Amino acid sequence: MRIHRLSAFSEGTRGGNPAGVVLPENIPDESTMQKIAKDVGYSETAFFLPSKKAPYRLRFFTPTTEVPLCGHASVAAFNLLRDLGDIKISKTTFETDAGILEIHIEKDKVFLELAPPAFHGNLSKEPLAEILRIPEENITHTPHIVSTGIKEVFLGVDSLKTLAQAKPDRDALIDFSARYDVKGVYLFTLETAHNISDAQGRNFLPSIGIDEESATGTAAGALAYYFHRFVESKTEYLFEQGHTMRRPSALHVKLKEQSGPLRIFVGGEARVIA
């Protein structure tokens, strides 16, 4: 069983979000996959498995539980296959517990199609300000529950200073996540480290064992949908994440409007850790 470690959505040779990618010779059972994910110790580990519905299948495990989809681990997985020479085509599909998704493979990036975007209602600012320990008056964009495979709460603040000051009450955030059936809270600001970026964000996911994540593909896709609806409608976005963790990450998002539902792709680079 080959276990690879990569950092997806890296900003050049630094930052990104570490992910394990496992290429098993035999099909492991769930308890084995969960144990491996715990031993690897990253926020998610992806396992390539056989599929009867698509050319590939991925299952994703955090150190404590399985999740239906993980953007950064998917990006890491297919960057790895390309670099190993195991895949030579520019477009394919793969099966996840969030559905059959499309993947585009470029020379130095991989773009993952996310699950169809959806809104699940808006929330009041007051309880979130208390949980995140930030002034309510510094919240500039209404909290909404958004999903591109994983439901999270998204809300905007006035500055990088406020973004950096957020120190979530972990237990309160876990209770809040259970109450509203979300995995976590994503806080963003339009103030950025680089002029070409659209926003910088922080993602808090203690309900699935991740206090904060340095790059979250599904969240970047959901944030792009939030921007498309409420901030500025564009076909491409660039989001920063992980700066407060000293793991700067760059997440590229493309929106494709057709006759059917809006399609959202999130992509980036991946560098080998081990």
MARMAR-569455 format. One record per residue (C-alpha): residue number from 0; residue in three letters; x, y, z. Coordinates in steps of 0.001 Angstrom, whole numbers. Example, Ala and Ser with C-alpha at 12.3 -4.5 7.8 and 13.67 -1.06 7.14 Angstrom:
0 / ala / 12300 / -4500 / 7800
1 / ser / 13670 / -1060 / 7140
***
This chain:
0 / met / 0 / 0 / 0
1 / arg / 1561 / 3285 / -1137
2 / ile / 915 / 6308 / 1089
3 / his / 1887 / 9658 / -402
4 / arg / 1916 / 13027 / 1338
5 / leu / 1292 / 16200 / -644
6 / ser / 330 / 19795 / 32
7 / ala / -2532 / 20951 / -2190
8 / phe / -3329 / 24539 / -3166
9 / ser / 235 / 25485 / -2304
10 / glu / 1433 / 28974 / -3112
11 / gly / 4511 / 28050 / -5125
12 / thr / 6938 / 26081 / -2973
13 / arg / 5273 / 26901 / 347
14 / gly / 2006 / 26649 / 2163
15 / gly / -998 / 24680 / 1030
16 / asn / -2974 / 22046 / 2874
17 / pro / -1370 / 18641 / 3512
18 / ala / -3279 / 15569 / 2397
19 / gly / -2567 / 11895 / 2383
20 / val / -3176 / 9980 / -843
21 / val / -3289 / 6190 / -677
22 / leu / -2905 / 3880 / -3675
23 / pro / -3833 / 496 / -2165
24 / glu / -2927 / -2771 / -3858
25 / asn / -5958 / -4419 / -2255
26 / ile / -9275 / -2925 / -1184
27 / pro / -8977 / -1890 / 2493
28 / asp / -11964 / -2010 / 4839
29 / glu / -13337 / 1105 / 6533
30 / ser / -11585 / 500 / 9843
31 / thr / -8234 / 174 / 8066
32 / met / -8798 / 3389 / 6107
33 / gln / -9806 / 5211 / 9272
34 / lys / -6705 / 3960 / 11086
35 / ile / -4436 / 5020 / 8222
36 / ala / -6016 / 8493 / 8138
37 / lys / -5460 / 8834 / 11878
38 / asp / -1848 / 7691 / 11542
39 / val / -1174 / 10069 / 8631
40 / gly / -2572 / 12819 / 10844
41 / tyr / -3605 / 15305 / 8148
42 / ser / -7043 / 16897 / 7980
43 / glu / -7981 / 14418 / 5217
44 / thr / -6564 / 11360 / 3513
45 / ala / -7914 / 10182 / 150
46 / phe / -8105 / 6543 / -923
47 / phe / -8251 / 5453 / -4559
48 / leu / -10694 / 2543 / -4902
49 / pro / -12350 / 661 / -7775
50 / ser / -15602 / 2046 / -9159
51 / lys / -18388 / 631 / -11311
52 / lys / -19702 / 4133 / -12048
53 / ala / -16588 / 6057 / -13138
54 / pro / -12922 / 5480 / -14048
55 / tyr / -11886 / 6283 / -10450
56 / arg / -13344 / 6395 / -6964
57 / leu / -12107 / 8357 / -3952
58 / arg / -13117 / 8036 / -310
59 / phe / -12013 / 10626 / 2224
60 / phe / -11246 / 10232 / 5918
61 / thr / -10326 / 12809 / 8542
62 / pro / -8479 / 11508 / 11630
63 / thr / -11883 / 10887 / 13249
64 / thr / -14525 / 10292 / 10564
65 / glu / -15339 / 9847 / 6878
66 / val / -16521 / 12859 / 4837
67 / pro / -18314 / 12719 / 1468
68 / leu / -15906 / 15000 / -384
69 / cys / -12612 / 16793 / 151
70 / gly / -11436 / 19334 / -2391
71 / his / -7794 / 19633 / -1407
72 / ala / -7293 / 15870 / -1141
73 / ser / -8892 / 15398 / -4588
74 / val / -6610 / 18030 / -6088
75 / ala / -3607 / 16373 / -4430
76 / ala / -4691 / 12915 / -5631
77 / phe / -4970 / 13779 / -9309
78 / asn / -1879 / 16002 / -9321
79 / leu / -104 / 12907 / -7978
80 / leu / -1504 / 10585 / -10672
81 / arg / -408 / 13029 / -13381
82 / asp / 3102 / 13363 / -11947
83 / leu / 3449 / 9571 / -11586
84 / gly / 2424 / 9160 / -15216
85 / asp / -606 / 7071 / -14220
86 / ile / -3029 / 9391 / -16007
87 / lys / -2344 / 11102 / -19326
88 / ile / -5741 / 12524 / -20314
89 / ser / -6868 / 16097 / -19615
90 / lys / -10370 / 15287 / -18377
91 / thr / -12004 / 12403 / -16535
92 / thr / -14600 / 11642 / -13854
93 / phe / -14479 / 10020 / -10441
94 / glu / -16980 / 8680 / -7943
95 / thr / -17403 / 10193 / -4465
96 / asp / -20090 / 9966 / -1820
97 / ala / -21132 / 13451 / -2995
98 / gly / -21721 / 12161 / -6545
99 / ile / -19868 / 11617 / -9829
100 / leu / -17567 / 14591 / -10386
101 / glu / -15465 / 15817 / -13267
102 / ile / -11758 / 16585 / -13006
103 / his / -9661 / 18678 / -15407
104 / ile / -5928 / 17986 / -15433
105 / glu / -3611 / 20777 / -16534
106 / lys / 181 / 20940 / -16721
107 / asp / 647 / 22346 / -13219
108 / lys / -2873 / 22426 / -11742
109 / val / -5889 / 20224 / -11287
110 / phe / -9469 / 21543 / -11316
111 / leu / -12166 / 19601 / -9522
112 / glu / -15857 / 19929 / -10265
113 / leu / -17737 / 20357 / -7019
114 / ala / -21232 / 19200 / -6196
115 / pro / -23974 / 21574 / -7436
116 / pro / -24023 / 24714 / -5259
117 / ala / -26929 / 25348 / -2926
118 / phe / -28045 / 27861 / -304
119 / his / -29621 / 26594 / 2895
120 / gly / -30717 / 29839 / 4540
121 / asn / -29178 / 32818 / 6301
122 / leu / -28385 / 33318 / 9991
123 / ser / -28114 / 36208 / 12420
124 / lys / -24750 / 37804 / 13162
125 / glu / -24968 / 37921 / 16968
126 / pro / -24368 / 34253 / 17914
127 / leu / -21570 / 33900 / 15359
128 / ala / -19845 / 37053 / 16600
129 / glu / -19953 / 35613 / 20107
130 / ile / -18656 / 32194 / 19037
131 / leu / -15864 / 33673 / 16887
132 / arg / -15079 / 36311 / 19525
133 / ile / -15207 / 39237 / 17112
134 / pro / -17236 / 42481 / 17337
135 / glu / -20657 / 42091 / 15724
136 / glu / -20313 / 45512 / 14081
137 / asn / -17239 / 44235 / 12188
138 / ile / -19315 / 41630 / 10344
139 / thr / -19964 / 43177 / 6939
140 / his / -21533 / 40316 / 4962
141 / thr / -24599 / 38386 / 6123
142 / pro / -23985 / 34807 / 7310
143 / his / -25359 / 32231 / 4856
144 / ile / -25262 / 28453 / 4863
145 / val / -23801 / 27371 / 1519
146 / ser / -22811 / 23991 / 125
147 / thr / -20849 / 22575 / -2802
148 / gly / -20771 / 19128 / -1218
149 / ile / -20247 / 20148 / 2416
150 / lys / -22503 / 22635 / 4230
151 / glu / -20778 / 25510 / 6016
152 / val / -21638 / 28991 / 7256
153 / phe / -19988 / 31862 / 5359
154 / leu / -19725 / 35414 / 6664
155 / gly / -17540 / 38406 / 5872
156 / val / -15684 / 40861 / 8081
157 / asp / -14222 / 44304 / 7502
158 / ser / -10463 / 43691 / 7510
159 / leu / -7515 / 41335 / 7770
160 / lys / -7097 / 42572 / 11330
161 / thr / -10551 / 41337 / 12326
162 / leu / -9974 / 38091 / 10422
163 / ala / -6747 / 37460 / 12355
164 / gln / -8389 / 38314 / 15690
165 / ala / -11006 / 35558 / 15432
166 / lys / -10472 / 32949 / 18158
167 / pro / -13450 / 30572 / 18059
168 / asp / -14906 / 29028 / 21189
169 / arg / -14328 / 25426 / 20125
170 / asp / -17064 / 23756 / 22157
171 / ala / -19606 / 26439 / 21263
172 / leu / -18761 / 26083 / 17574
173 / ile / -19203 / 22306 / 17726
174 / asp / -22630 / 22781 / 19355
175 / phe / -23554 / 25439 / 16781
176 / ser / -22511 / 23154 / 13908
177 / ala / -24681 / 20330 / 15232
178 / arg / -27662 / 22664 / 15743
179 / tyr / -27577 / 23966 / 12157
180 / asp / -26356 / 20752 / 10490
181 / val / -23145 / 22301 / 9151
182 / lys / -19526 / 21172 / 9306
183 / gly / -18039 / 24540 / 10222
184 / val / -17731 / 28296 / 9727
185 / tyr / -15768 / 30127 / 7037
186 / leu / -14806 / 33731 / 7801
187 / phe / -13580 / 35993 / 4985
188 / thr / -12574 / 39560 / 4192
189 / leu / -12203 / 41444 / 911
190 / glu / -8864 / 42770 / 2157
191 / thr / -6097 / 40512 / 825
192 / ala / -2350 / 39944 / 890
193 / his / -2117 / 40045 / -2926
194 / asn / -3866 / 42510 / -5232
195 / ile / -4933 / 39788 / -7648
196 / ser / -6913 / 37921 / -4963
197 / asp / -10628 / 38400 / -4347
198 / ala / -10724 / 37512 / -649
199 / gln / -8793 / 35963 / 2203
200 / gly / -10471 / 33437 / 4456
201 / arg / -10179 / 31208 / 7498
202 / asn / -12061 / 27928 / 7893
203 / phe / -12959 / 26489 / 11314
204 / leu / -14155 / 22849 / 11364
205 / pro / -13840 / 21439 / 14908
206 / ser / -17000 / 19334 / 14428
207 / ile / -14982 / 17000 / 12178
208 / gly / -11753 / 17220 / 14166
209 / ile / -10151 / 20173 / 12330
210 / asp / -9819 / 23317 / 14434
211 / glu / -8654 / 25322 / 11400
212 / glu / -7755 / 24320 / 7854
213 / ser / -5192 / 26075 / 5664
214 / ala / -6925 / 25382 / 2315
215 / thr / -10426 / 24019 / 1731
216 / gly / -11517 / 23310 / -1837
217 / thr / -15212 / 22754 / -1154
218 / ala / -15332 / 25955 / 893
219 / ala / -13636 / 27944 / -1884
220 / gly / -16295 / 26739 / -4303
221 / ala / -19091 / 27652 / -1910
222 / leu / -17481 / 31040 / -1285
223 / ala / -17371 / 31656 / -5055
224 / tyr / -21110 / 30932 / -5187
225 / tyr / -21644 / 33359 / -2283
226 / phe / -19644 / 36000 / -4199
227 / his / -21526 / 35235 / -7422
228 / arg / -24830 / 35917 / -5672
229 / phe / -24036 / 38658 / -3174
230 / val / -20671 / 40353 / -3785
231 / glu / -19461 / 40465 / -7410
232 / ser / -20476 / 38087 / -10184
233 / lys / -17437 / 36803 / -12097
234 / thr / -16428 / 33636 / -13931
235 / glu / -13117 / 33213 / -12052
236 / tyr / -12021 / 33917 / -8473
237 / leu / -8779 / 33605 / -6539
238 / phe / -9010 / 33106 / -2784
239 / glu / -6289 / 33165 / -134
240 / gln / -6359 / 30915 / 2919
241 / gly / -3914 / 29723 / 5553
242 / his / -2037 / 33006 / 5984
243 / thr / -2769 / 33255 / 9711
244 / met / -1444 / 29682 / 10037
245 / arg / 1764 / 30599 / 8145
246 / arg / 719 / 28164 / 5398
247 / pro / -343 / 30517 / 2589
248 / ser / -2587 / 28849 / 42
249 / ala / -4010 / 29866 / -3338
250 / leu / -7369 / 28462 / -4448
251 / his / -8565 / 29129 / -8002
252 / val / -12279 / 28814 / -8774
253 / lys / -13995 / 28771 / -12175
254 / leu / -17749 / 29155 / -12692
255 / lys / -19381 / 27810 / -15841
256 / glu / -22936 / 28838 / -16641
257 / gln / -24822 / 26660 / -19098
258 / ser / -28440 / 25833 / -19788
259 / gly / -28497 / 23656 / -16666
260 / pro / -27226 / 24295 / -13128
261 / leu / -24176 / 26465 / -12511
262 / arg / -21005 / 24352 / -12512
263 / ile / -18165 / 25210 / -10134
264 / phe / -14567 / 23995 / -10429
265 / val / -11864 / 24560 / -7813
266 / gly / -8221 / 24058 / -8608
267 / gly / -4632 / 24566 / -7689
268 / glu / -1148 / 23146 / -7528
269 / ala / 162 / 20401 / -5244
270 / arg / 3708 / 19852 / -4012
271 / val / 5125 / 16605 / -2686
272 / ile / 5910 / 16484 / 1035
273 / ala / 6982 / 12832 / 1189
***
